[in-house]
Amino acid sequence: MGDRGNIVVSDGQNPPVFLYSHWTGSDLPKILQQALKRGKGRWGDTPYLTRIVFSQMIKGELLEVTGYGISTSMCDNENNILFLDDVNQVVKVLKHSWGNELDEMTVMAEFKYEKFLELNFDKFDPYCCTWQLDESGRLIHEED
């Protein structure tokens, strides 16, 4: 049981950092959006931004001993992966498949940080489909 998910953060030079949630995987797009908004002054400062994202993930559960983790490899996962390319300030949505390395996963969507902040996840299930934007920049989807 669980709702496992990962946010991966890369500075383009070092191995990426995997931020794991056991119970809030399907909420990670909203959580990441909140973290990017709060941490806007640290975009491009990957160590600080990574801490801001993880703090947003564990908000209210700081002293718990289970539920979250930090790793240099994928923990467990049930959802698509949110990949932060902090050098280019881009969020990529990767279609998760076990046994594949990050660079082998299909990129379902790619958003500059500013555009990611504009997405409305209250009306859109980020894991149900292939993400697309229409000509006016609104989020649309196609069922997989």
C-alpha positions as CSV (number, residue, x, y, z in Angstrom):
1,M,0.0,0.0,0.0
2,G,1.1,3.5,-0.5
3,D,1.2,6.3,-3.1
4,R,4.9,6.3,-3.9
5,G,6.5,9.0,-6.0
6,N,9.9,10.7,-6.7
7,I,11.1,14.2,-7.5
8,V,14.6,14.1,-9.0
9,V,16.8,17.1,-8.9
10,S,19.8,17.7,-11.1
11,D,22.5,20.4,-11.2
12,G,23.9,19.0,-14.5
13,Q,27.2,18.1,-13.0
14,N,26.7,15.7,-10.1
15,P,24.5,12.6,-9.8
16,P,20.9,13.5,-9.4
17,V,19.2,13.5,-6.0
18,F,16.0,11.5,-5.6
19,L,13.4,12.8,-3.1
20,Y,11.0,10.0,-2.3
21,S,7.5,10.0,-0.8
22,H,5.8,6.9,0.3
23,W,2.3,8.4,0.8
24,T,2.0,11.5,-1.3
25,G,3.2,10.5,-4.8
26,S,0.1,11.8,-6.6
27,D,0.3,15.1,-4.8
28,L,3.9,15.7,-5.8
29,P,3.1,18.0,-8.7
30,K,1.2,20.4,-6.4
31,I,3.9,20.1,-3.7
32,L,6.6,20.9,-6.3
33,Q,4.7,23.8,-7.5
34,Q,4.4,25.2,-4.0
35,A,8.1,24.6,-3.4
36,L,9.2,26.3,-6.7
37,K,7.0,29.3,-5.8
38,R,8.4,29.6,-2.3
39,G,12.0,29.0,-3.5
40,K,12.0,31.3,-6.5
41,G,14.9,33.2,-5.2
42,R,16.9,30.0,-5.1
43,W,16.3,28.8,-8.7
44,G,19.7,27.8,-10.1
45,D,21.1,27.3,-6.5
46,T,20.5,23.6,-6.6
47,P,21.5,22.6,-3.0
48,Y,19.2,25.2,-1.5
49,L,16.3,24.5,-4.0
50,T,16.6,20.8,-3.3
51,R,16.2,21.4,0.4
52,I,13.3,23.7,-0.2
53,V,11.5,21.0,-2.3
54,F,12.2,18.3,0.3
55,S,11.0,20.6,3.2
56,Q,7.8,21.2,1.3
57,M,7.4,17.4,0.8
58,I,7.8,16.7,4.6
59,K,5.9,19.7,5.8
60,G,4.2,18.8,9.1
61,E,6.0,15.5,9.3
62,L,9.5,16.6,10.1
63,L,10.1,14.2,13.0
64,E,8.5,11.1,11.5
65,V,10.9,8.2,10.9
66,T,9.1,6.8,7.8
67,G,7.3,8.1,4.8
68,Y,10.1,10.1,3.0
69,G,13.7,9.5,1.8
70,I,16.6,11.0,0.0
71,S,18.8,8.9,-2.3
72,T,21.1,8.8,-5.3
73,S,19.0,6.2,-6.9
74,M,15.3,5.5,-7.3
75,C,13.6,4.2,-4.2
76,D,10.1,2.8,-4.8
77,N,7.7,4.4,-7.3
78,E,4.2,4.2,-8.6
79,N,3.8,7.5,-10.4
80,N,5.5,9.4,-13.2
81,I,8.7,11.1,-12.1
82,L,9.1,14.8,-11.8
83,F,12.6,15.8,-12.9
84,L,14.0,19.2,-12.1
85,D,16.8,20.4,-14.4
86,D,17.9,23.3,-12.3
87,V,20.5,24.4,-14.8
88,N,17.9,25.1,-17.4
89,Q,15.1,25.8,-14.9
90,V,12.9,23.1,-16.4
91,V,10.5,20.5,-14.9
92,K,10.3,17.3,-17.0
93,V,7.6,14.7,-16.5
94,L,9.1,11.3,-17.1
95,K,7.0,8.2,-17.8
96,H,8.1,5.8,-15.2
97,S,9.2,2.3,-16.2
98,W,11.2,0.0,-13.9
99,G,14.6,-1.1,-15.2
100,N,15.1,2.1,-17.2
101,E,17.6,4.7,-16.4
102,L,16.4,8.3,-16.2
103,D,17.8,9.2,-19.6
104,E,15.9,6.2,-21.1
105,M,12.5,7.3,-19.8
106,T,10.0,8.9,-22.1
107,V,9.6,12.7,-21.5
108,M,5.8,13.2,-21.3
109,A,6.1,17.0,-20.9
110,E,8.6,19.7,-20.3
111,F,7.9,23.1,-18.6
112,K,10.0,26.0,-17.7
113,Y,9.7,26.7,-14.0
114,E,7.5,29.8,-14.6
115,K,5.1,27.8,-16.8
116,F,5.0,25.0,-14.3
117,L,3.8,27.5,-11.7
118,E,0.9,28.5,-13.9
119,L,-0.5,24.9,-14.2
120,N,-3.8,24.2,-12.5
121,F,-3.5,20.7,-10.9
122,D,-6.9,21.1,-9.1
123,K,-8.6,20.4,-12.5
124,F,-6.0,18.1,-14.0
125,D,-4.7,14.7,-13.0
126,P,-1.0,15.0,-13.8
127,Y,-0.5,11.2,-13.9
128,C,-3.5,10.1,-16.1
129,C,-2.2,11.1,-19.5
130,T,0.3,12.7,-21.8
131,W,0.7,16.4,-20.9
132,Q,0.3,19.0,-23.7
133,L,-0.2,22.7,-24.0
134,D,-2.6,24.3,-26.5
135,E,-1.7,27.4,-28.5
136,S,-2.6,29.7,-25.7
137,G,-0.5,27.8,-23.2
138,R,-3.4,26.0,-21.4
139,L,-2.8,22.5,-20.2
140,I,-4.7,19.8,-22.2
141,H,-4.3,16.1,-22.2
142,E,-4.7,12.9,-24.2
143,E,-5.6,9.7,-22.5
144,D,-2.8,7.1,-22.7
